[in-house]
Amino acid sequence: QSHSPVYNFSVFDMVLMGTTSQVSNISSPGPKQRELVMASLERMGITHLFNRSYNFISGGERQLVLISRALAQQAKILVMDEPTANLDYGNQMRVLDQIKSLSKEGYTIILSTHNPDQSYLFADRILALNGGKLIADGTPKDIITTELIRTLYNVDITVESLHDDNIRFCVPNSLIK
């Protein structure tokens, strides 16, 4: 959910660490790994950060660096635990847009979130868990309902929709009354 390294590595070095599985224990990363780093930074739109200290960039930029590291690792399945936690709205959208873009390119993304609005907008399939048990499985359109959100979060809400039900969002009933 958050990552704060003890050592002050550059963004380039943070992403380069993702390539360690590609070299032997007694080798250093070579030109191929450095090219992978720059390609993944470019893919995430953060090449301008490559020489910056990871400790002194924003939370949204850190998330994009960690995604870049996974891309440099050449992983085709990315598991993300609340990648937008503690980010402002703009950085949430930037991170989620990149994640959605990766899924369209063939990456498998397993993302944990507590935000049903994000699930509806960015997921292709949702598995809803409650008390460690699967209670719903399907497309966002099929399972994001008032009843499901009430069950998951024990809140009095109504799920509303826009644009012919292509967008759904949760509204607290205390605001509607």
C-alpha angles and dihedrals in degrees: 000000000000135000129202115168120210093224124062102240124172119248088250091055093046090056092041088059087068090067096058092104088062095062133055122257091259097044134085124225111274138203093291091057092045090052090051090052094051092044092051092046089051091047090056092044095241105110088122088068098054095108097037123106112261089219092060103049127091125272092252091051089050091054090051089049091053091049088049089053091054090049091050087051086057092231114166094195118058120192112198127184109205096323091184097050112134093005126128117246095263094052091045090057093045092051093044092047090054091047091050090048091052091051090053088053092058103270117137109229122195106189129181116206139159092205112096092189090060091046092055095046100042110023129088093194132016131205109193116203127193122179090351093304129111108244101166137019127178148070118331090247091055101046111026098096136144090253094052094049091047090051094047099044105020091231132134102242141139123220109227129188141211136191098030092316093305090122125042129183138174121247122189109238090225087071094049097052 
